[in-house]
């Protein structure tokens, strides 16, 4: 028997896709804020926020596959140990209407609900079915909730989010 407490499911929640090691934490992070001498990262798998003590050249809306570790001695801020991949993410509202397939998905989905489907190739398509009068507000919600939308894109491993709409149908396309 040891004096160390037993790890609970809550303790291991961060290990869902990010990996905690003695050398730091490996995961996918969204850069949510930058200054010349610091940056803020959000782990897109567990939502944990990490303030960096320096900015290694990151920009807002970057997604990085990286390892971060706490700065000694207080372990309040973090530093980037290694960046395995870096990509810029974007959200755009398209003039194009939803595709025929997206309209068919919407027809099968009750009003106010969401349908998700893998894209051919990489990514995912989300089809929302707001009441027709609320379509513009639904599009604005997706675009304005930038952090949540880009976190999802980072989790899916894609670079671009395209929002298409017509009355009663909003498609959110997560694409490479």
C-alpha positions, 0 to 999 in steps of 0.5 A, a space after each residue: 500500500 502507498 501513501 499516494 491517492 488513487 487516481 479517479 476518473 476525474 483526474 484522468 479526464 485530461 488524458 482523453 486525447 491529451 497526454 500528461 507526462 512528467 515532461 508536460 502535457 501533449 495535446 491540441 491547443 487553440 491559441 485564444 489570446 496573444 501578446 508579444 511576451 505571452 499567449 493563452 492556449 486552450 486544450 481543445 480536448 479538456 478545456 483547460 486553459 494554459 497561460 504561457 510565460 512567453 510567446 514562441 511566435 503564435 497567433 490568435 486562431 492557431 491550432 497547435 499539436 504541442 507539448 506544454 509544461 508548467 514553469 517552475 517553481 510555482 507552476 502557474 504559467 506554462 512554456 511550450 516544450 515542442 510544437 509538432 504541428 501548427 495550422 491557422 484556422 478560419 471561419 467564413 460565411 459563404 454566399 453559397 446555399 447549403 448543398 442538396 445533401 445538407 438540405 436533405 439532412 435538414 429535412 430529416 432533422 426536427 426544428 431546433 435540432 442538430 445533425 452531424 455527419 462525417 464529410 467525404 474525406 476529412 472533417 464533418 458537417 453539422 446541419 442546424 435546423 432553426 426556425 426560419 425566422 431565427 436563421 440569421 441569429 443561428 449563423 451569427 451564433 456559430 460565427 460569434 462563438 469563435 472559440 467553441 467553433 474553432 476548438 471543434 475544428 482543431 479537435 477534428 484536425 481541419 483548418 477551415 469552417 464554412 457556414 452556409 445558410 438558407 431559411 431554416 437550414 444552417 450548415 457548418 462545414 469543417 474542412 481541411 
